[in-house]
């Protein structure tokens, strides 16, 4: 009888510990700082050590871990976004992507491969993780290889599942790809058209107006660029944009003035 009581107490204690760990992970992710999202990722990995987890819970925790690490990379590397001067493909950012990209991608890949039906959230988390992990090796330089094709495949899959998910993220990824890719993959017309489409699907997205403005600026359409940078500055950050909204604002302010200087 005593043994049964002890086993029951141990079971209850383990359950409470798992619950506390899950609550800690969720709270850390909601706090949304670089430190807290990594703490959330660590907590989800601890939860994954439970051999009795259901298949559904395993997928959820792998997905949440990838999401948290993606958020960290977004914060620390300005969302791997584009600027009027090029990209944020610096040696410092590459080091971050090299360190954390594989972790995010491994978890995202598990969720993608083991989900009975891939939804937009699963596809988006995987697409982001793939982008960050590949950027450590220079995803732009890999545009002519299988990595470039896989990147576009990820973007297209997200568009098909939900074209408006995360403020039309699928179109943002595709449009930016065609903007930064080297020739002969680079396609200015596609980049401008696709990123403009993203602004029509999600007109309140700070990120979308900023990306479209950058492409217009780089193609000499300074009037449209000025207007779009203005719109970006007036939009409130939403979704994953919050992770690098201050960088967008700082770049948009400078680029807006530069666009104005080019106008007659």
C-alpha positions as CSV (number, residue, x, y, z in Angstrom):
1,X,0.0,0.0,0.0
2,X,2.8,2.4,0.9
3,X,4.5,1.7,-2.4
4,X,1.3,2.6,-4.3
5,X,1.0,5.9,-2.4
6,X,4.6,6.8,-3.1
7,X,4.2,6.0,-6.8
8,X,1.0,8.0,-7.0
9,X,2.8,11.0,-5.3
10,X,5.6,10.7,-7.8
11,X,3.2,10.7,-10.7
12,X,1.4,13.8,-9.3
13,X,4.7,15.5,-8.8
14,X,5.9,14.8,-12.3
15,X,2.6,16.1,-13.7
16,X,2.9,19.3,-11.7
17,X,6.5,19.8,-12.9
18,X,5.5,19.3,-16.5
19,X,2.7,21.7,-16.1
20,X,4.9,24.3,-14.5
21,X,7.5,23.9,-17.2
22,X,4.8,24.4,-19.9
23,X,3.4,27.5,-18.2
24,X,7.0,28.8,-17.9
25,X,7.6,28.3,-21.6
26,X,4.3,30.0,-22.6
27,X,5.0,32.9,-20.3
28,X,8.5,33.3,-21.5
29,X,7.4,33.3,-25.2
30,X,4.7,35.9,-24.5
31,X,7.3,38.2,-22.8
32,X,8.9,38.3,-26.3
33,X,12.5,39.4,-25.5
34,X,15.6,37.8,-27.0
35,X,16.4,36.2,-23.7
36,X,12.9,35.1,-22.9
37,X,12.2,33.4,-26.2
38,X,15.4,31.3,-25.8
39,X,14.2,30.4,-22.3
40,X,10.9,29.3,-23.8
41,X,12.8,27.1,-26.4
42,X,14.9,25.5,-23.6
43,X,11.7,24.7,-21.6
44,X,10.0,23.1,-24.6
45,X,13.1,21.0,-25.2
46,X,12.9,19.9,-21.6
47,X,9.3,18.9,-22.1
48,X,10.3,16.8,-25.1
49,X,12.4,14.6,-22.9
50,X,9.2,13.1,-21.5
51,X,9.1,9.6,-23.1
52,X,5.3,9.4,-22.4
53,X,4.4,12.4,-24.5
54,X,1.6,11.8,-27.0
55,X,2.5,12.2,-30.7
56,X,0.3,15.3,-30.8
57,X,2.2,16.9,-27.9
58,X,5.6,16.1,-29.5
59,X,4.6,17.9,-32.7
60,X,3.3,20.9,-30.7
61,X,6.5,21.2,-28.6
62,X,8.8,20.8,-31.5
63,X,6.8,23.5,-33.4
64,X,6.8,25.9,-30.4
65,X,10.5,25.4,-29.9
66,X,11.2,26.2,-33.6
67,X,8.9,29.2,-33.3
68,X,10.7,30.6,-30.3
69,X,14.2,30.2,-31.9
70,X,12.9,31.8,-35.1
71,X,11.7,34.8,-33.0
72,X,15.2,35.1,-31.4
73,X,16.9,35.2,-34.8
74,X,14.3,37.7,-36.1
75,X,15.1,40.0,-33.1
76,X,18.9,39.6,-33.3
77,X,19.3,39.8,-37.1
78,X,16.5,42.3,-38.0
79,X,14.3,39.7,-39.5
80,X,16.9,39.0,-42.2
81,X,15.1,41.8,-44.1
82,X,16.2,43.9,-47.1
83,X,17.3,47.5,-47.1
84,X,17.9,50.1,-49.9
85,X,21.6,49.3,-49.5
86,X,21.1,45.5,-49.9
87,X,20.6,43.0,-47.1
88,X,21.6,42.4,-43.4
89,X,23.8,39.5,-44.5
90,X,26.6,40.5,-42.2
91,X,29.3,38.2,-40.6
92,X,27.8,38.8,-37.2
93,X,24.3,37.8,-38.4
94,X,25.7,34.8,-40.2
95,X,27.2,33.6,-36.9
96,X,23.8,33.8,-35.2
97,X,22.1,31.9,-38.1
98,X,24.8,29.3,-38.0
99,X,24.4,28.8,-34.2
100,X,20.7,28.8,-33.9
101,X,19.4,28.0,-37.4
102,X,20.0,24.3,-37.3
103,X,18.2,24.1,-33.9
104,X,15.1,25.8,-35.3
105,X,15.1,23.9,-38.6
106,X,15.4,20.5,-36.8
107,X,12.4,21.2,-34.7
108,X,10.4,22.7,-37.5
109,X,11.2,19.8,-39.8
110,X,10.0,17.3,-37.2
111,X,6.7,19.2,-36.9
112,X,6.3,19.4,-40.7
113,X,7.1,15.7,-41.4
114,X,5.0,14.3,-38.6
115,X,1.9,16.4,-38.9
116,X,-1.0,14.5,-40.4
117,X,-2.0,17.6,-42.3
118,X,0.3,20.6,-42.8
119,X,-1.4,23.9,-41.9
120,X,-0.2,27.4,-42.6
121,X,1.4,27.9,-39.2
122,X,3.5,24.7,-39.6
123,X,4.5,25.8,-43.1
124,X,5.4,29.3,-42.0
125,X,7.5,28.2,-39.1
126,X,9.4,25.8,-41.3
127,X,9.8,28.4,-44.1
128,X,11.3,30.9,-41.6
129,X,13.6,28.3,-40.0
130,X,14.8,27.2,-43.5
131,X,15.5,30.8,-44.5
132,X,17.6,31.5,-41.3
133,X,19.5,28.2,-41.4
134,X,20.3,28.6,-45.1
135,X,21.3,32.3,-44.7
136,X,24.3,31.2,-42.5
137,X,25.8,29.8,-45.7
138,X,24.6,32.7,-47.9
139,X,21.1,31.8,-49.1
140,X,21.4,34.5,-51.8
141,X,24.4,32.7,-53.3
142,X,22.6,29.4,-53.1
143,X,19.7,30.8,-55.2
144,X,21.0,29.0,-58.2
145,X,21.1,25.7,-56.4
146,X,18.5,23.4,-54.9
147,X,18.4,25.6,-51.8
148,X,16.9,28.4,-53.9
149,X,14.3,26.1,-55.4
150,X,13.4,24.8,-51.9
151,X,13.0,28.3,-50.6
152,X,10.5,29.2,-53.3
153,X,8.7,25.9,-52.7
154,X,8.3,26.8,-49.1
155,X,6.9,30.2,-50.0
156,X,4.5,28.7,-52.6
157,X,3.2,26.1,-50.2
158,X,2.4,28.8,-47.6
159,X,0.6,30.8,-50.3
160,X,-1.5,27.8,-51.2
161,X,-2.4,26.9,-47.6
162,X,-3.4,30.4,-46.6
163,X,-2.4,33.3,-48.9
164,X,-3.0,35.8,-46.1
165,X,-1.3,34.0,-43.2
166,X,1.0,36.3,-41.2
167,X,0.3,39.3,-43.4
168,X,0.9,37.3,-46.6
169,X,4.2,36.0,-45.5
170,X,4.4,33.6,-48.5
171,X,4.4,36.5,-50.9
172,X,6.8,38.4,-48.8
173,X,9.3,35.6,-48.9
174,X,8.9,35.0,-52.7
175,X,9.1,38.7,-53.5
176,X,12.2,39.4,-51.4
177,X,13.9,36.3,-52.9
178,X,13.5,37.6,-56.5
179,X,14.8,41.0,-55.3
180,X,18.0,39.8,-53.7
181,X,18.8,36.7,-55.9
182,X,21.7,37.0,-58.3
183,X,21.1,36.9,-62.1
184,X,19.7,35.0,-63.9
185,X,17.3,34.2,-61.1
186,X,16.9,37.8,-60.1
187,X,13.6,39.2,-61.4
188,X,12.9,42.8,-60.7
189,X,9.4,42.8,-62.3
190,X,8.4,39.7,-60.3
191,X,9.8,41.2,-57.1
192,X,7.9,44.4,-57.4
193,X,4.6,42.8,-58.5
194,X,4.6,40.1,-55.8
195,X,5.5,42.5,-53.0
196,X,2.8,44.9,-54.2
197,X,0.4,42.0,-54.0
198,X,1.4,41.5,-50.4
199,X,0.4,45.1,-49.6
200,X,-3.0,44.6,-51.1
201,X,-3.6,41.3,-49.2
202,X,-2.4,42.8,-45.9
203,X,-2.6,46.6,-46.2
204,X,-2.0,47.3,-42.5
205,X,1.3,45.4,-42.5
206,X,4.3,47.6,-41.7
207,X,6.7,44.9,-43.1
208,X,4.8,44.7,-46.4
209,X,4.8,48.4,-47.1
210,X,8.5,48.6,-46.1
211,X,9.5,45.7,-48.4
212,X,7.5,47.1,-51.3
213,X,9.1,50.5,-50.7
214,X,12.6,49.1,-50.8
215,X,12.1,47.4,-54.1
216,X,10.5,50.5,-55.6
217,X,13.4,52.6,-54.4
218,X,16.0,50.2,-55.8
219,X,14.2,50.3,-59.1
220,X,14.1,54.1,-59.3
221,X,10.4,54.5,-58.5
222,X,11.1,57.1,-55.8
223,X,7.6,58.5,-55.7
224,X,6.0,55.2,-54.9
225,X,8.9,54.4,-52.5
226,X,8.3,57.7,-50.6
227,X,4.6,56.9,-50.3
228,X,5.2,53.3,-49.2
229,X,7.9,54.2,-46.6
230,X,5.4,56.7,-45.2
231,X,2.7,54.0,-44.9
232,X,5.2,51.7,-43.2
233,X,6.0,54.3,-40.6
234,X,2.3,54.8,-39.9
235,X,1.4,51.1,-39.6
236,X,1.4,49.5,-36.1
237,X,3.6,46.4,-35.9
238,X,1.6,43.1,-35.8
239,X,2.3,39.4,-35.8
240,X,6.0,38.5,-36.1
241,X,6.7,42.1,-37.3
242,X,7.0,43.1,-33.7
243,X,10.4,41.3,-33.5
244,X,12.1,43.7,-35.8
245,X,9.7,46.7,-36.1
246,X,12.2,49.2,-34.6
247,X,14.7,48.3,-37.3
248,X,12.0,48.8,-40.0
249,X,11.2,52.2,-38.7
250,X,14.8,53.3,-38.5
251,X,15.4,52.2,-42.0
252,X,12.2,53.6,-43.4
253,X,12.9,57.0,-41.9
254,X,16.3,57.3,-43.6
255,X,15.1,55.8,-46.9
256,X,12.0,58.0,-47.0
257,X,14.3,61.1,-46.8
258,X,16.6,59.6,-49.4
259,X,13.6,59.0,-51.7
260,X,12.5,62.6,-51.2
261,X,15.9,63.8,-52.2
262,X,15.5,62.0,-55.5
263,X,12.2,63.6,-56.4
264,X,12.1,66.8,-58.5
